[in-house]
Amino acid sequence: MTDSVKINECNSKKKNRGQIICSTITSITKVLIVQPFDFLRYRIQTSFKSHYNLSTVVKRMTSLEGLNIFLKAVTVTATGIYIATFSFFFFYQKGKDFLLKFKYYKDDPFCNQGDFKLTKNHFENCEETRELYKSKLFKVASFNSLAGIFSGIFTTLLTLPTDNIRIRIQSMQNLKITEDPQKHSEHSSYHFNKPRESIIDTFIRFGIRGFYIAPGMSVLRESCAGLIYFGLFEYLKGKHKLKQITPDNINNIEKVNNIPVFYTFLYGSLGGALNWTVTIPIDHVKTKLISDHVLATKKFTGTLDCFRKTYREFGVKGFFTGYTVILSRAIVCNGALITVFEKCRKHFIDPL
C-alpha cells in the first residue's frame, strides 16, 4: 500500500469521525430546544377543532393536565429528535460525498471543497471573481439541495418508528378525561404511562407495520425539508460572501470566508421558516394519518381522503393549524442547529 493511499484512508476515517461528531453535537442541541414546541404542534394539529389555537390549547392543557404535561413522552421525543437530527445532518454530509462521485460536481472546486475559500488571488480581480462566484451560486445550491433530498430519504427510514410511537403517546385521544361528580372537577389519566407500554401494544396489535404508518408522506416531508433548508441556506450564504468580494476587503479575507454567527443563524432561520411554510400541509396530513391509524379512529381511508376531509371541514387554513408554534420553533431551532453544525464542521472537517 502506497503512502498516498494510506493518507487518503486516514483522511477518510478522520472525515467520518468528524461527520459523526458534528451530527451528534447538532442533535443534542435540538433535543434541548424542541420538546415544548413539538408537543404543542401535535396537540393543535390533531385537535380537529377549528377554534383551537395556541392560547386555547395551552390553557386547556395546563388547567386539566398541569405543567408537567409538556414533558409527556419526553424520553421518546428526545430519542426520536436525536435520531432524526443526527440522521438528517449525517446523511446530508454523506449525500454530498455521494454526489461528488459524479464528474459534474467532482471537478468543480465550488462543490468539491466543503466551503469554498477565497484567497488573495481572488481579490486581485474582484469583478472577475464576483462574476465567477455568482455563476456558481445556483450550482452550489442545487448540490446541497440534492444532498438534502438524499438525507430526507434515509432519515425517514430510521425515524418513522419513533415518530409513530411519539405521536401515539402524545395523542390527545390518549387522554381520558373523567368527571368527579362529588368535586365537580375533571381528572386525567392515560392509556400509556411508559414508552415501552405503547411499543408493546403497537407491536401486538399491528406488528412491524404499525411502526411504519404513512411512509410516503414522511419521505416527501423530509425530502422537501432537506431540499429547501440546505439549498436556501447555502444560497444565502453564497450571496452574503459575494457581497464581500470588494477591493476594500483584500486584507480581511479571513473575515469574508467566515460568515458572522448572526448571519449564519439568520440564514438558517430563513431556511427553516420557508421549509416549514412549504411542508406544514404535508406534516399535518402525515400526523393525522399516523394518529388515525394507531388510535383506530378510522376518520380517513388514505392520504387523499385526509386531504379532502381536512379541506372540506376547515379550508386551506386547516393545513396550517399550529403554524405560529411551528414558525417559532423553526426560527429558533433551525437557526441554532445550522450555526452549531457550521461551527463543528469548520473545526472537525474543514481542517482535513
N, C-alpha and C positions, 0 to 999 in steps of 0.2 A: 504494500500500500504506500503510495507516494505521499510526500509531505503535504501537498496541496489538497489531496483527498482527505487526509486526517484533519487538516484545518477546517475544511468545509463541513465535515461531520461534527467537529467540535462546535463550530458556529451554529449549526443546525440544532444541536442539543441545547445550547445556550438560548437560542431563539425560542424554542419550545418552552423552556423553563420561564423565560421572560413573558411569553404569552399567557401561561398559566398564572403567574404571579399577578399580571395586570388584570386578568379576568377575575381572579379571586378578590383582590382589593376593591375592585369596582362593584362586585356582587355584595360584599359586606356593607359598602356604602349605601346601596339601595335598600338592603334589609333594614337598616337603621332609620331610613326615611319614610318608607312607604306604607306600613301596616294600617294606620288610621285611614289614609286616603283610599286604600284598596277595599277596606271593609265598607266604607260609606258608598263607594262606587257600586259595589254589589247590591247593597240593600236598596238603593234608588233604582237601579236597573231592573230589579225583579219585583218591585212593589206592585206593578200592574195597576197603579192608580195615577191618573193624570195630574192630581193636585199635589203629589208628593214631590217636594223639592228638598234642598239641602237642610234648611232650617227645620222643616217638618219632620224629616227622618231623624235628625239629631235629637230633637225634643222628645220624640216618641221613644227612641231607643234609650235615652238616659233616664226617662221617667219610669219606664217599665222594666228595664234591664240593668240600669246602673252604669257607671262609667267604665267598669271593667269589661263591658261588652266589647269595647274596642280592642281588647286583647283576645277575643274569642278566635280560636283556630290560629293563634299566633305561631304555634310550632309548625303547623302545615304551611301557613302563609310564608313564614321566614324560610323554611326549607324550599318551598316552591319558588320564591323570589330569588333565592340564592342560586338554585339550579338554572332557572330561566335566564338570569342576568349573566351568570358565568358562561352558559352556552351561547347566549346572544353575542357576547364580545369575543369569546374564544373562537367560535365558528366564523365570525366576521374576519378575524385575522387569518384563519385557515382558508376562508373564501378568497382572500387576496392572494395567498400563496398559490392556490389552485389556478386563479386567473393569470398569474404570472407565467404559467406554463405555455400560454398562448403568445405567439410572436407579436401580436398587435399591442399587447401591454408590456411584455417582457423587454422589448427593445426600446421602450420609452422611459427615460430616466425620471420623468414626472410621476410615473406609476411604479417603476421598479424600486425607487427609494421610498422608505417608509414615510418620509416627509421631505419633499424636495427642498434642498438647502441652496439659498442664493449665496454667491461668492462675490468677491471684489470685481472679478471679471464681468459679472452680470451688470454691474453698475457703471462700467466704463462706457457702455452704450445703452442707456436706460430705455430709450424709445424702442430699440430693437428687442430688448429683454421683455418689456411690457407687452409688445405685440405677440411674442412667442408664448409668454405665460398666459395671456388672455386666450390664445388659440387652444391651450391645453386644459382650460378650466372645465369644459364640458366632458372631455375625455376622462379626467381625473374623477369628476363627479359620477360618471357612468360606471367607472371602475369600482368605486366604493359602493354605489347602489347595487351593482350585481353581487358584490361580496355580501351586502346586507340581505339580499334575497336568499343567497346560499345559507347565510346564518339563520334566517327565519325558518327555512325548511327543516334543518337539523335540530333547531331549538324546539320546534313543535313536537318532534318525536320523543324528546326527553321530558318535556314539561307538561304534556297533556294529562298524564295520570295525576300529578299533584294538583293541577288546575281543577280536575274533576272532583277530587277529594276536598279541596279548599272550598269550592262552590257549594258542595253538599253540606259541609259543616257550617258555613256562613249563612246558609239559606234562611230566608225569612220564614219559609214553611216549616223549618225545623223547630221554630219557636212555638211552644204550645202555651197560649195564654189561658189561665183558668181563673175564674172569679171566686172570691171568698164571700158567700152571702152574709156572713156574720160581720165581717170587717168592711164590706162594700169596697173591696180593693182587688187589684189584679196581681197575680203572681206568674212567674215564668219558670218553665222547666224546659229541658232539651232532650231530644231523642238521642243525641250523641254527645257525650261529655269529653270523650277522648278520641284522638285521630284514629287509633287502631280499631275502635268500635265501628267507625264509619268505613274504614278499609275492609274489614272482615265482612260487614253487611253487604257492601257493594260487590265483593267477590262472590259471596254466597248467592246473591240474587241475580247477578248479571255475568259473572265470570270475568275473564280478562277484558272483554269488550266493554265492560262497564267503566273502565278507566280511559277509554278512547272514544268518548262521545264527541260528535261534531268535529272530526279531524279536518275536513275540508275547509271549514270556516276558520279553524285555528291556524292552518298553514297559510291561508290567504291573509289573515290578520298579521301574523308575524312576518311574512314576506313583504307585505306593503310597509310595515313598520320599519324594517331594515332598509328597504329601498329609499324611503323618504328621509329617515333620520340620518343615516350615514352620508347619503348623497348630498342632502342640503347642507349638512354641517361642513363637509369638505369643500363644497362650492363657495359657501360664505367665507370660510377660512381662506380660500384662494383669492377671493375678491378683496379681502382685507389686506392680504400680503401684496396684491397687485398695486393697491393704492400707495404702498410704502416704497415702491421702486422709483425713487427720485434721486437726483444728484446730491441732495442735502443729506441723504441717509448713507452715503458711502462709508462713513466712519461709524455707523450704527447698524452694521449688518446683523449682528447677533440679536439686536432688538427686533429687527424686521423678521428674522427667522422664528423667533419665539414670541408668539402672539400673547398679549397680556391675558391674565386669568379672567378678567372681566369679560373680554370679548369671547374667549373660549366658552365661558358659562352662557353668555348671551346667545351665541350661535347654536349651542346645544339646546337651550331653552326653546329657541325658534323652531329647530328641527323637531323637538318633542311635541311642541304645540301643533305644528302642521301635521305631524304624524298622527296624533290622536284626533284631530279635527276630521281627517280623512277616514280613519279606521274605526272611529267610535260606533258607526252603524253596524259594522262587521262584528265588533266586540260585543255589542249589545245583543245581537241575534245569537252569537255563539254562547253567551252567558245564559240566555233564556232557554236555548236548546238543551244545554247540559243540565240546568236546573229542572227543566220539564221532564227529562228522562230519568235522572237519578231519584227524583221525588215522585215519579209516576203520576204526575198531574194530568198528563195527556192533553195539554192545551194545543199542541202543534203536531202535525203529521210529518213535517220536514222543514227544511230551510226556507223554501219558497212560501210555505204556509205560514211560517213565523213572520216573514217579511210582510206578507199580505195582511195578516190579522193585526200586527202592530200598526201598520199604516192605516188600516180601516178604523181602528179604535182611537189612535192618537195623532194621526197625520205624520208629516215629516219630523216634527219635534219629538215624536215618540222614540226616534232612533238616537236622540241626543239628550235623553234624560241623564242627569248626573254630570253634564258637561262641565259645570262650574268646578266640581270636585276633581274631575279628570284633568281639566286645563291647569288648575292649581298644582296638581301633582306633577303634570308634565313639565311645567315651567321650572319648578324647584328640582325635581328628581333628575330629569334628563340633562339639565344644565350642570348639576353636580356630578352626574355619572361621567359625562364626556370630559369634564375638567379633570377628574381623578384619573380617568383612563389615559388621557393625553399626557399627564404628568408621569404616570407609571411607564407609559410607552417610551417616553424620551429617556427615562432613567434605565429601564431594563432591556429595551430592544434596540433603540436607535444607535447606542454606542457600539453595537456589534459590527 
